[in-house]
Amino acid sequence: MNTEQEGTVFRRFALPVVAFDYLKAYQRNRQVTCGEYLNNNECLALILREHREMTKAMNSTTVNTVENKNNERQLGSDQAGD
Protein backbone atom coordinates (compact mmCIF):
# COMPACT_ATOMS: atom_id res chain seq x y z
CA MET A 1 0.00 0.00 0.00
CA ASN A 2 2.73 2.47 -0.88
CA THR A 3 0.37 5.15 -2.19
CA GLU A 4 2.92 7.90 -1.80
CA GLN A 5 5.55 7.81 -4.48
CA GLU A 6 8.45 7.82 -2.06
CA GLY A 7 11.39 5.60 -1.45
CA THR A 8 11.37 2.97 1.24
CA VAL A 9 13.65 3.00 4.26
CA PHE A 10 14.45 -0.22 6.06
CA ARG A 11 15.25 0.05 9.77
CA ARG A 12 15.01 -2.24 12.75
CA PHE A 13 13.51 -0.62 15.81
CA ALA A 14 11.65 -1.52 18.96
CA LEU A 15 8.22 -0.33 20.03
CA PRO A 16 6.84 -0.23 23.55
CA VAL A 17 4.25 -2.98 24.06
CA VAL A 18 1.45 -0.44 24.39
CA ALA A 19 2.37 1.09 21.00
CA PHE A 20 2.55 -2.34 19.36
CA ASP A 21 -0.82 -3.27 20.87
CA TYR A 22 -2.30 -0.08 19.41
CA LEU A 23 -0.78 -0.88 16.01
CA LYS A 24 -2.28 -4.37 16.02
CA ALA A 25 -5.70 -3.14 17.23
CA TYR A 26 -5.71 -0.49 14.49
CA GLN A 27 -4.69 -3.12 11.94
CA ARG A 28 -7.46 -5.51 13.00
CA ASN A 29 -10.07 -2.73 13.09
CA ARG A 30 -9.06 -1.62 9.61
CA GLN A 31 -9.47 -5.15 8.32
CA VAL A 32 -12.95 -5.47 9.87
CA THR A 33 -14.22 -2.02 8.84
CA CYS A 34 -12.61 -1.75 5.40
CA GLY A 35 -11.97 -5.37 4.49
CA GLU A 36 -8.38 -4.43 3.80
CA TYR A 37 -5.45 -6.30 5.33
CA LEU A 38 -2.43 -4.14 6.08
CA ASN A 39 0.90 -5.51 7.14
CA ASN A 40 2.66 -3.82 10.07
CA ASN A 41 4.64 -1.50 7.79
CA GLU A 42 1.58 -0.38 5.85
CA CYS A 43 -0.40 0.07 9.04
CA LEU A 44 2.26 2.22 10.71
CA ALA A 45 2.66 4.31 7.55
CA LEU A 46 -1.12 4.89 7.46
CA ILE A 47 -1.24 5.88 11.15
CA LEU A 48 1.62 8.33 10.63
CA ARG A 49 0.04 9.80 7.48
CA GLU A 50 -3.31 10.26 9.25
CA HIS A 51 -1.52 11.87 12.19
CA ARG A 52 0.36 14.22 9.86
CA GLU A 53 -2.87 15.24 8.09
CA MET A 54 -4.71 15.75 11.39
CA THR A 55 -1.85 17.82 12.80
CA LYS A 56 -1.71 19.91 9.63
CA ALA A 57 -5.47 20.53 9.82
CA MET A 58 -5.23 21.44 13.51
CA ASN A 59 -2.36 23.83 12.84
CA SER A 60 -4.31 25.42 10.01
CA THR A 61 -7.30 25.91 12.32
CA THR A 62 -5.05 27.43 14.98
CA VAL A 63 -3.51 29.83 12.47
CA ASN A 64 -6.96 30.83 11.20
CA THR A 65 -8.20 31.39 14.76
CA VAL A 66 -5.23 33.63 15.57
CA GLU A 67 -5.69 35.54 12.31
CA ASN A 68 -9.41 36.02 13.04
CA LYS A 69 -8.65 37.33 16.53
CA ASN A 70 -6.08 39.74 15.11
CA ASN A 71 -8.61 40.92 12.52
CA GLU A 72 -11.23 41.42 15.24
CA ARG A 73 -8.76 43.47 17.29
CA GLN A 74 -7.89 45.55 14.24
CA LEU A 75 -11.54 46.07 13.41
CA GLY A 76 -12.24 47.10 17.01
CA SER A 77 -9.42 49.65 17.01
CA ASP A 78 -10.52 50.97 13.61
CA GLN A 79 -14.06 51.47 14.90
CA ALA A 80 -12.84 53.14 18.10
CA GLY A 81 -11.01 55.71 15.97
CA ASP A 82 -14.17 56.64 14.02
Helices and strands as residue ranges (DSSP letters): H 17-34, H 40-80
